[in-house]
C-alpha cells in the first residue's frame, strides 16, 4: 500500500529545515513542554516539603544573640554618711563615718545575651509521623502527576504528528486528483477539437477540475492548523522550520481485552495517585485522633549574659543552664479536635468512594478503546481492498474513454469515486493509528519509556 516516508512540512516555503522523527518530536516535547517543566518543579517543591516535615522528628537546636542598650540598669548610689559605732582593738567604741549604699535602677549601659536552646518533641502520639506521611504521599502524588503529564504529552505529540501526516496526505491526494483531472481536460479538449466530444463534455470536465480547488484549499488550511497544534504540543518556538520524517502505514497489532484491563489496573497513574491520597487522608485521620492525646517535649537551655549584673560584676560574663520536660494534655478545646476528626473521616470515605468510581471509569475507557481499535482494523481491511479496485477501475475507464468506449461522465464519476475511496482509506488508517495509541494510553503503556524510574 501507499506509504508516506518523508513529509516536508515546509515544502511550500523553500528553505532548509531540521529533521524530526516521531521519537525526536516526543523527546523534544518532554524536554521543553511547559506543563512537564512545571510538573518537575512541583516534584521539587514536594521534596522540600518532605524534608521540612521529616526535620520535625529530630531535636530542634537554635542559637540566639541579643544586644540591648538599657537605661534602667541597677547600680549602687552612696548617700550621706551616717555614724556607725566602730570598736578599737581594745574594745573601746569610737565614732567613724562610713558610706551606706543604696540600689537604684537608672544606670545607662549595654547588655549582651547569648543563648543556646534545644527542644525535642519525643512523643506526640503520631502527629509528627502523620505530617511526614502526608508529605511523603504528597511527593509521590507529584511524581505521579509528572508521569501522567508525560503520558498525556506523549499522546498529544503522537496525535499531532499523525494529524500532520494525515493533513499532508490529504493535500497530496487532492493535488494528484487535480493533476489527473487536468490531464483528463486535455484529453477531452483534443477529442472536442477532433469533433469526438461535445462542448458540454468539455465544460463538465472543466467544472469538475474547478471544483477540486476549494477542497484543496481547505486541505491546505487544515494542514496549517495541524502544524500549529503540533507546534503547541512541542512548546516549540521554532514555528514551522523543520521537516517531519515518519511512516504513515498500517501495522496490525493484537491486543487481548483481559490483558489490557489487567495492565490498566496495574499501571494507570490515576489509580496509584488515588492510593497515595488514601494514605494521605488516613494519616490526616491519625493526626486528628492524636488531637485527643497528650504530648511530651524535652527542653534545655544554656545561656550567658553580660551587663545586667550590679557593678563591678557588670563587665563579667555570667553563665547558666536549665533543662526540663513539658507534658501537654488537651482537656477542652471547644470541640475543635472532634470537628477535625469528623472532617478527616468524611474526607477519607469520599476518596474511597472516588476510587471505586475511578476503577469503573477506567474499565469503561479500556473496553471502549479496545472496541474502537477492533472497528478500525475491520474498516482498514475493507478500505485497502476498495482502493486497489477503485484505482484499477479509474485506469480502465480512462483508457476506454480515449478509445471512445465510455463517456466523459463515466470518467468523472469514477474519478470522484476513487478520490473518496482514497480519502476514506487514509482516514481509516489515521483512525487505526490513533485508536492504537489511545488504547496504549488507556492501559498506562504510553510514554513510560521516558519516565525516570
C-alpha positions as CSV (number, residue, x, y, z in Angstrom):
1,X,0.0,0.0,0.0
2,X,1.0,3.6,-0.2
3,X,3.4,4.7,2.5
4,X,4.4,8.3,3.2
5,X,8.1,8.1,4.0
6,X,9.0,11.7,4.2
7,X,6.8,14.7,4.9
8,X,8.4,18.0,4.4
9,X,6.3,20.4,6.5
10,X,7.8,23.4,4.7
11,X,7.5,22.0,1.2
12,X,5.8,25.3,0.2
13,X,8.4,27.7,1.6
14,X,11.7,26.6,0.0
15,X,14.3,26.7,2.8
16,X,16.3,24.0,4.6
17,X,15.0,22.7,7.9
18,X,15.8,20.5,10.8
19,X,14.5,16.9,10.6
20,X,12.3,15.5,13.3
21,X,11.2,11.9,13.6
22,X,8.3,10.8,15.9
23,X,10.8,9.9,18.6
24,X,12.6,13.2,18.1
25,X,9.3,15.1,18.5
26,X,8.4,13.3,21.7
27,X,11.9,13.8,23.1
28,X,11.8,17.5,22.3
29,X,8.4,17.9,23.8
30,X,9.4,16.1,27.0
31,X,12.4,18.4,27.4
32,X,10.6,21.7,26.5
33,X,6.9,21.3,27.1
34,X,5.9,23.8,29.8
35,X,3.4,21.5,31.5
36,X,6.2,19.0,32.1
37,X,8.6,21.6,33.3
38,X,6.0,22.9,35.7
39,X,5.3,19.3,36.9
40,X,9.0,18.7,37.6
41,X,9.2,21.9,39.7
42,X,6.2,20.7,41.6
43,X,8.1,17.5,42.4
44,X,11.0,19.5,43.7
45,X,8.6,21.6,45.9
46,X,7.1,18.4,47.5
47,X,10.6,17.0,48.1
48,X,11.3,20.2,50.0
49,X,8.1,19.8,52.0
50,X,9.0,16.2,52.9
51,X,12.4,17.3,54.1
52,X,10.8,20.0,56.2
53,X,8.3,17.6,57.8
54,X,10.9,15.0,58.5
55,X,13.0,17.6,60.3
56,X,10.3,17.8,63.0
57,X,11.3,14.3,64.2
58,X,14.7,15.5,65.3
59,X,15.7,17.8,68.1
60,X,15.5,21.5,67.3
61,X,18.6,23.4,68.3
62,X,18.8,27.2,68.0
63,X,21.2,29.9,69.0
64,X,20.2,33.4,70.0
65,X,22.3,36.6,70.4
66,X,20.8,39.7,71.9
67,X,22.3,43.2,72.3
68,X,20.3,45.8,74.3
69,X,21.0,49.5,75.2
70,X,19.3,49.8,78.5
71,X,18.6,52.9,80.6
72,X,17.2,51.1,83.6
73,X,20.2,49.0,84.8
74,X,20.8,48.6,88.6
75,X,23.7,50.4,90.3
76,X,25.0,51.4,93.9
77,X,24.4,55.0,94.9
78,X,26.3,56.3,98.0
79,X,24.2,58.7,100.1
80,X,25.1,60.9,103.1
81,X,27.4,59.2,105.6
82,X,26.0,58.0,108.8
83,X,27.7,57.3,112.2
84,X,28.3,53.6,112.8
85,X,30.0,52.6,116.0
86,X,33.4,51.2,115.5
87,X,35.4,49.5,118.2
88,X,39.1,49.7,118.6
89,X,41.3,46.7,119.2
90,X,40.9,47.2,122.9
91,X,37.2,47.2,122.7
92,X,36.8,51.0,123.2
93,X,34.0,52.4,121.0
94,X,34.7,55.3,118.8
95,X,32.8,57.2,116.1
96,X,33.6,56.9,112.5
97,X,31.9,57.8,109.2
98,X,31.4,55.1,106.5
99,X,29.2,55.3,103.4
100,X,25.9,53.4,103.3
101,X,25.0,52.2,99.7
102,X,21.5,52.4,98.1
103,X,20.5,50.4,94.9
104,X,18.8,52.3,92.0
105,X,17.6,51.4,88.5
106,X,18.7,54.3,86.5
107,X,22.1,53.3,85.1
108,X,22.6,53.5,81.3
109,X,24.5,50.6,79.9
110,X,24.9,47.7,77.4
111,X,23.5,44.3,77.8
112,X,24.7,41.2,75.9
113,X,22.9,37.8,75.9
114,X,23.9,34.6,74.1
115,X,21.6,31.6,74.4
116,X,21.5,28.0,73.1
117,X,18.1,26.3,73.2
118,X,17.0,22.7,72.5
119,X,13.5,21.4,72.1
120,X,12.7,17.8,71.2
121,X,9.1,16.6,70.8
122,X,9.8,13.0,71.8
123,X,6.2,11.9,71.9
124,X,3.3,13.5,70.1
125,X,1.1,10.4,69.7
126,X,1.8,10.2,65.9
127,X,1.2,13.9,65.0
128,X,4.6,14.5,63.5
129,X,4.7,11.0,62.0
130,X,1.4,11.8,60.3
131,X,2.7,15.0,58.9
132,X,5.7,13.1,57.4
133,X,3.4,10.5,55.9
134,X,1.3,13.3,54.4
135,X,4.3,15.0,52.9
136,X,5.6,11.7,51.5
137,X,2.3,10.9,49.9
138,X,2.1,14.4,48.5
139,X,5.6,13.9,47.0
140,X,4.5,10.6,45.5
141,X,1.4,12.2,44.0
142,X,3.5,14.9,42.4
143,X,5.8,12.3,40.9
144,X,2.7,10.5,39.5
145,X,1.4,13.9,38.2
146,X,4.7,14.2,36.3
147,X,4.3,10.7,34.9
148,X,0.7,11.4,33.9
149,X,1.7,14.7,32.3
150,X,4.4,12.8,30.3
151,X,1.9,10.3,29.2
152,X,-0.6,13.0,28.1
153,X,2.0,15.0,26.3
154,X,3.4,11.9,24.6
155,X,-0.1,11.0,23.3
156,X,-0.7,14.6,22.3
157,X,2.5,14.8,20.3
158,X,1.9,11.5,18.6
159,X,-1.7,12.5,17.8
160,X,-0.4,15.9,16.4
161,X,2.4,14.1,14.5
162,X,0.0,11.8,12.7
163,X,-2.6,14.5,12.3
164,X,0.1,16.4,10.4
165,X,0.9,13.4,8.3
166,X,-2.8,12.9,7.6
167,X,-3.3,16.5,6.6
168,X,-0.3,16.4,4.3
169,X,-1.5,13.2,2.8
170,X,-4.9,14.8,2.1
171,X,-3.1,17.7,0.3
172,X,-1.1,15.2,-1.7
173,X,-4.2,13.1,-2.7
174,X,-6.1,16.2,-3.8
175,X,-3.1,17.5,-5.7
176,X,-2.8,14.2,-7.5
177,X,-6.5,14.3,-8.2
178,X,-6.2,17.8,-9.6
179,X,-3.4,16.6,-11.9
180,X,-5.5,13.7,-13.0
181,X,-8.4,16.0,-13.8
182,X,-6.1,18.4,-15.7
183,X,-4.9,15.5,-17.8
184,X,-8.4,14.5,-18.5
185,X,-9.4,18.0,-19.5
186,X,-6.6,17.9,-22.1
187,X,-7.9,14.6,-23.4
188,X,-11.4,16.0,-23.7
189,X,-10.1,19.1,-25.4
190,X,-8.4,17.1,-28.0
191,X,-11.5,15.0,-28.6
192,X,-13.6,18.1,-28.8
193,X,-11.2,19.6,-31.4
194,X,-11.5,16.4,-33.3
195,X,-15.2,16.5,-33.1
196,X,-15.4,13.4,-31.0
197,X,-16.7,15.2,-27.8
198,X,-19.3,17.8,-27.2
199,X,-18.8,21.2,-25.7
200,X,-21.0,20.1,-22.8
201,X,-18.5,17.3,-22.1
202,X,-15.6,19.8,-22.1
203,X,-17.4,22.2,-19.9
204,X,-18.3,19.5,-17.4
205,X,-14.7,18.3,-17.2
206,X,-13.5,21.9,-16.6
207,X,-16.2,22.4,-13.9
208,X,-15.1,19.2,-12.2
209,X,-11.5,20.5,-12.2
210,X,-12.6,23.8,-10.8
211,X,-14.5,22.1,-8.0
212,X,-11.4,20.4,-6.7
213,X,-9.7,23.7,-6.0
214,X,-11.8,24.6,-2.9
215,X,-11.2,21.1,-1.5
216,X,-7.5,21.5,-2.0
217,X,-7.5,24.9,-0.3
218,X,-9.4,23.5,2.7
219,X,-6.9,20.7,2.9
220,X,-4.0,23.1,2.9
221,X,-5.8,25.2,5.6
222,X,-6.3,22.0,7.7
223,X,-2.6,21.3,7.3
224,X,-1.7,24.7,8.6
225,X,-4.0,24.2,11.6
226,X,-2.4,20.8,12.3
227,X,1.0,22.4,12.1
228,X,0.1,25.0,14.7
229,X,-1.4,22.3,17.0
230,X,1.8,20.2,16.6
231,X,4.0,23.2,17.5
232,X,1.9,23.9,20.5
233,X,2.2,20.3,21.8
234,X,6.0,20.6,21.4
235,X,6.0,24.0,23.1
236,X,8.3,24.9,20.2
237,X,9.4,28.5,19.4
238,X,10.7,27.4,16.0
239,X,7.4,27.7,14.3
240,X,7.5,25.5,11.2
241,X,11.2,25.5,10.4
242,X,11.7,21.7,10.5
243,X,11.0,18.6,8.4
244,X,9.0,15.7,9.9
245,X,10.1,12.3,8.8
246,X,7.7,9.4,9.5
247,X,5.7,6.5,8.2
248,X,2.0,6.5,7.6
249,X,1.2,2.9,7.2
250,X,-1.0,0.1,8.5
251,X,0.7,-2.1,11.2
252,X,-1.5,-4.8,12.8
253,X,-1.0,-5.3,16.5
254,X,-3.0,-7.8,18.5
255,X,-4.4,-6.9,21.9
256,X,-6.2,-9.1,24.4
257,X,-9.0,-7.4,26.4
258,X,-8.3,-9.2,29.7
259,X,-4.6,-8.4,29.5
260,X,-5.4,-4.8,28.7
261,X,-7.7,-4.5,31.7
262,X,-5.1,-6.0,34.0
263,X,-2.4,-3.7,32.6
264,X,-4.7,-0.7,33.2
265,X,-5.4,-1.6,36.8
266,X,-1.8,-2.2,37.4
267,X,-0.2,0.7,35.6
268,X,-2.7,3.6,35.4
269,X,-1.2,6.6,37.2
270,X,-4.6,7.7,38.4
271,X,-5.0,4.5,40.5
272,X,-1.6,5.0,42.0
273,X,-2.4,8.6,42.8
274,X,-5.6,7.6,44.5
275,X,-3.8,5.0,46.6
276,X,-1.4,7.8,47.8
277,X,-4.4,10.1,48.5
278,X,-5.9,7.4,50.7
279,X,-2.6,7.1,52.6
280,X,-2.6,10.9,53.0
281,X,-6.1,11.1,54.4
282,X,-5.5,8.1,56.6
283,X,-2.5,10.0,58.1
284,X,-4.7,13.1,58.5
285,X,-7.2,10.9,60.4
286,X,-4.4,9.7,62.7
287,X,-3.4,13.3,63.3
288,X,-7.0,14.2,64.2
289,X,-7.0,11.2,66.7
290,X,-3.8,12.5,68.2
291,X,-5.6,15.8,69.0
292,X,-7.3,14.0,71.9
293,X,-4.0,12.6,73.3
294,X,-1.2,14.1,75.4
295,X,2.3,15.1,74.1
296,X,5.7,15.3,75.7
297,X,8.6,17.6,74.8
298,X,12.1,17.8,76.3
299,X,13.6,21.3,76.6
300,X,17.1,22.5,77.5
301,X,18.8,26.0,77.5
302,X,22.3,27.2,78.1
303,X,22.8,31.0,78.3
304,X,25.5,33.6,79.1
305,X,25.0,37.3,79.6
306,X,26.9,40.4,80.5
307,X,25.8,43.9,81.6
308,X,22.8,43.0,83.7
309,X,24.7,42.5,87.0
310,X,25.4,45.1,89.6
311,X,28.8,46.8,89.3
312,X,31.5,45.7,89.3
313,X,30.2,42.4,88.0
314,X,28.6,44.1,85.0
315,X,31.7,43.6,82.9
316,X,31.9,39.8,83.5
317,X,30.0,37.0,81.7
318,X,27.5,35.1,83.8
319,X,26.5,31.6,82.6
320,X,23.7,29.2,83.5
321,X,21.6,26.4,82.2
322,X,18.3,24.7,82.6
323,X,16.6,21.5,81.4
324,X,13.2,20.0,81.8
325,X,10.2,18.4,80.2
326,X,6.8,19.7,79.1
327,X,3.7,17.5,79.0
328,X,0.6,18.8,77.3
329,X,-2.8,17.3,78.0
330,X,-5.7,18.6,76.0
331,X,-8.7,19.0,78.3
332,X,-11.1,21.1,76.4
333,X,-10.6,22.9,73.0
334,X,-14.2,23.9,72.2
335,X,-14.7,20.6,70.2
336,X,-12.1,21.7,67.7
337,X,-10.4,18.2,67.8
338,X,-13.7,16.5,67.4
339,X,-14.5,18.6,64.4
340,X,-11.2,17.9,62.8
341,X,-11.7,14.1,63.3
342,X,-15.1,14.2,61.7
343,X,-13.7,16.2,58.7
344,X,-10.8,13.8,58.2
345,X,-13.1,10.7,58.5
346,X,-15.5,12.1,55.9
347,X,-12.7,13.1,53.5
348,X,-11.3,9.5,53.7
349,X,-14.7,8.0,53.0
350,X,-15.1,10.3,49.9
351,X,-11.8,9.2,48.4
352,X,-12.6,5.5,49.0
353,X,-15.8,6.0,47.0
354,X,-14.0,8.0,44.4
355,X,-11.5,5.1,43.9
356,X,-14.4,2.8,43.1
357,X,-15.7,5.3,40.6
358,X,-12.3,5.6,39.1
359,X,-11.9,1.9,38.6
360,X,-15.3,1.7,36.9
361,X,-14.4,4.6,34.6
362,X,-11.0,3.0,33.6
363,X,-12.8,-0.2,32.9
364,X,-15.2,1.5,30.5
365,X,-12.4,3.6,28.9
366,X,-10.2,0.5,28.2
367,X,-13.2,-1.5,26.8
368,X,-14.2,1.5,24.6
369,X,-10.7,2.0,23.3
370,X,-10.4,-1.8,22.6
371,X,-13.7,-1.9,20.7
372,X,-12.8,1.2,18.7
373,X,-9.4,-0.3,17.7
374,X,-11.2,-3.5,16.5
375,X,-13.6,-1.5,14.4
376,X,-10.8,0.5,12.8
377,X,-9.0,-2.8,12.0
378,X,-12.0,-4.1,10.1
379,X,-12.5,-0.8,8.3
380,X,-8.9,-0.7,7.1
381,X,-9.1,-4.2,5.7
382,X,-12.2,-3.3,3.7
383,X,-10.8,0.1,2.5
384,X,-7.4,-1.5,1.5
385,X,-9.3,-3.8,-0.9
386,X,-11.5,-1.0,-2.2
387,X,-8.7,1.4,-3.0
388,X,-7.0,-1.1,-5.3
389,X,-10.2,-1.8,-7.1
390,X,-11.0,1.9,-7.4
391,X,-7.6,2.6,-8.9
392,X,-7.9,-0.2,-11.4
393,X,-11.4,0.9,-12.3
394,X,-10.2,4.5,-12.9
395,X,-7.4,3.4,-15.2
396,X,-9.8,1.2,-17.2
397,X,-12.4,3.9,-17.7
398,X,-9.8,6.4,-18.8
399,X,-8.4,4.0,-21.3
400,X,-11.9,3.2,-22.6
401,X,-12.7,6.9,-22.9
402,X,-9.7,7.5,-25.1
403,X,-11.0,4.7,-27.3
404,X,-14.5,6.1,-27.3
405,X,-15.9,3.2,-25.4
406,X,-17.0,5.2,-22.3
407,X,-18.4,8.6,-21.6
408,X,-16.9,11.6,-20.0
409,X,-19.4,11.2,-17.2
410,X,-18.1,7.7,-16.6
411,X,-14.6,9.1,-16.2
412,X,-15.7,11.9,-13.9
413,X,-17.8,9.7,-11.7
414,X,-15.0,7.1,-11.4
415,X,-12.5,9.9,-10.6
416,X,-14.7,11.1,-7.8
417,X,-15.3,7.6,-6.5
418,X,-11.6,6.9,-6.5
419,X,-10.9,10.2,-4.6
420,X,-13.5,9.3,-2.0
421,X,-12.1,5.8,-1.6
422,X,-8.6,7.1,-1.2
423,X,-9.6,9.7,1.4
424,X,-11.6,7.1,3.3
425,X,-8.6,4.7,3.3
426,X,-6.2,7.2,4.7
427,X,-8.8,8.4,7.2
428,X,-9.3,4.8,8.4
429,X,-5.5,4.4,8.6
430,X,-5.3,7.5,10.7
431,X,-8.1,6.3,12.9
432,X,-6.4,3.0,13.5
433,X,-3.1,4.5,14.5
434,X,-4.8,6.9,16.9
435,X,-7.0,4.2,18.3
436,X,-3.9,2.1,19.0
437,X,-2.2,4.9,20.7
438,X,-5.4,5.7,22.7
439,X,-5.6,2.1,23.9
440,X,-1.9,2.2,25.0
441,X,-2.7,5.4,26.9
442,X,-5.8,3.7,28.5
443,X,-3.7,0.8,29.7
444,X,-0.9,3.0,31.0
445,X,1.6,1.9,28.4
446,X,2.4,5.2,26.6
447,X,5.3,7.5,27.5
448,X,6.6,5.1,30.1
449,X,9.9,4.7,28.5
450,X,10.5,8.4,29.1
451,X,9.7,8.3,32.8
452,X,12.7,8.2,35.2
453,X,12.3,5.1,37.4
